[in-house]
């Protein structure tokens, strides 16, 4: 068991302290996807250290019974896998505003009517993903972003959402 723990720590230290490929100072583009419905975000990334960057995303969500907007900020630690391949992870926070439309049924009267509710709330999030930086100014990424929303659950029955996205960004 000790050997396994020592081996795991050695591997983690090697990955953490290995030289990463230089990341682009700025990227801008789109992040597409969502766990429910469809969502698109305008995404901006800014390198702040050799292996770290900030990401800001502003986007909209469109589902069967809801529409919404989100503003998310993330901090990334970046580790090089090989050549232009990197993986990254980090914490984040944001804000969301949603409009939910649904049908109500009045028992005994047999009447259905549409009702609308709105909610705005903060979000705690994080990200883990993989990216490839081409020799020309294009960066492709695939990430998973678990989000914990603190709204009144008007558009979903639980507060935890797993947002999966594909990013296409221009590097400059």
HELIX and SHEET records of a PDB file:
HELIX    1   1 UNK A    2  UNK A   17  1                                  16    
SHEET    1   A 9 UNK A  26  UNK A  32  0                                        
SHEET    2   A 9 UNK A  38  UNK A  49 -1                                        
SHEET    3   A 9 UNK A  52  UNK A  62 -1                                        
SHEET    4   A 9 UNK A  66  UNK A  82 -1                                        
SHEET    5   A 9 UNK A  85  UNK A 106 -1                                        
SHEET    6   A 9 UNK A 111  UNK A 133 -1                                        
SHEET    7   A 9 UNK A 138  UNK A 149 -1                                        
SHEET    8   A 9 UNK A 160  UNK A 171 -1                                        
SHEET    9   A 9 UNK A  26  UNK A  32 -1                                        
END                                                                             
